[in-house]
């Protein structure tokens, strides 16, 4: 069925649902499971880096590490190893690049991210992935 699955995580309930669905699919397929959390670089100022932007980035990075650690632990409790990837960049492009790099044959993502404001500012990550992925995609809805 699948050999490598990449699931996108942003900390939202729907992304956690996507993660648990990816666990089920990975177990059924005996596939490798990779999880990615992307710190959206569009949310960080492109200008000179000052202390406040550095602190904001560190906060996003800590949030990503904490969420990934929790989910990797949950996967281990369910008998599956999940490899975490913490990246920075445009979320949609970064997810697609990681999927290509890892040679994943399935990308799993929640239909909506953290907030309506995020979608307004950075667009829908799931729409971007569906439109540009060169591999199978699975969109998880609530």
C-alpha positions in Angstrom: 0.0 0.0 0.0 2.3 2.8 1.3 6.0 2.7 2.2 6.6 6.2 3.6 4.0 8.5 5.0 4.6 12.2 5.9 2.0 13.9 8.1 1.9 17.6 8.7 1.5 18.9 12.2 0.7 22.4 13.4 -0.7 21.7 16.9 -4.3 22.1 16.0 -6.8 19.4 16.8 -7.3 18.6 13.1 -3.6 18.1 12.6 -3.5 15.8 15.6 -6.4 13.8 14.1 -4.4 13.6 10.9 -1.4 12.3 12.9 -3.5 9.5 14.5 -5.0 8.6 11.1 -1.4 8.4 9.7 -0.5 6.1 12.5 -3.3 3.7 11.5 -2.3 3.8 7.9 1.4 3.3 8.6 0.6 0.3 10.8 -1.7 -1.2 8.2 0.9 -0.7 5.4 4.0 -1.4 7.6 5.2 2.0 6.4 7.7 4.5 7.8 6.0 7.4 9.5 7.4 10.9 9.4 5.9 14.0 11.0 6.7 17.5 10.0 6.1 20.8 11.9 6.9 23.9 9.9 7.6 27.3 11.4 6.0 29.5 8.9 8.7 32.0 7.8 6.1 34.3 6.3 5.1 35.1 9.9 8.7 36.3 10.7 9.9 39.7 9.5 12.2 39.5 6.5 14.0 42.6 7.8 16.9 42.8 10.2 16.5 40.4 13.0 16.0 42.0 16.4 15.5 40.5 19.8 11.7 40.4 19.6 11.7 38.5 16.3 14.3 36.1 17.7 12.1 35.5 20.8 9.0 34.9 18.6 10.9 32.4 16.5 12.2 30.6 19.6 8.6 30.4 20.9 7.4 28.8 17.6 10.4 26.4 17.7 9.7 25.4 21.3 6.0 24.9 20.5 6.9 22.7 17.5 9.4 20.6 19.5 6.9 20.1 22.4 4.1 19.1 20.1 6.3 16.7 18.1 7.7 15.1 21.2 4.2 14.5 22.6 3.0 12.9 19.3 6.1 10.8 18.7 5.6 9.5 22.3 2.0 8.7 21.5 3.0 6.8 18.3 5.6 4.8 20.3 2.8 3.8 22.8 0.9 2.5 19.8 3.9 0.5 18.7 5.1 2.7 15.8 8.2 4.8 15.4 7.5 8.3 14.1 10.5 10.4 12.9 10.0 14.1 13.7 11.1 16.9 11.3 11.1 20.6 12.5 11.6 23.0 9.6 11.2 26.7 8.8 9.9 28.1 5.5 6.6 28.4 3.6 4.6 25.6 5.1 3.1 24.1 1.9 6.4 24.2 0.0 8.4 22.9 2.9 6.1 19.9 3.4 6.3 19.1 -0.3 10.1 19.4 -0.4 10.4 17.1 2.7 8.0 14.6 1.1 10.1 14.5 -2.1 13.4 14.3 -0.1 12.1 11.4 1.9 10.5 9.8 -1.2 7.1 9.6 0.6 4.3 8.1 -1.2 1.6 9.7 0.9 1.2 13.1 2.5 -1.5 13.4 5.3 -2.7 16.8 6.3 -5.6 18.3 8.2 -8.1 20.3 6.2 -7.7 23.4 8.3 -4.8 24.7 10.4 -4.7 26.7 13.5 -6.9 29.7 12.7 -8.8 31.6 10.1 -6.3 34.4 10.4 -3.4 32.0 9.5 -5.3 31.0 6.4 -5.8 34.7 5.5 -2.2 35.5 6.0 -0.5 32.4 4.6 -3.2 30.6 2.7 -4.5 27.1 3.0 -1.6 24.7 3.4 -3.9 21.7 2.6 -5.0 23.4 -0.7 -1.4 24.1 -1.6 -0.4 20.5 -1.0 -3.3 19.1 -3.0 -2.6 21.5 -5.9 1.2 20.9 -6.1 1.9 17.4 -4.6 3.4 14.9 -7.0 2.3 12.1 -4.7 -0.8 10.8 -3.0 -2.4 13.1 -0.5 -5.0 12.5 2.2 -6.9 15.4 3.7 -8.4 14.7 7.1 -11.6 16.6 7.9 -13.1 16.9 11.4 
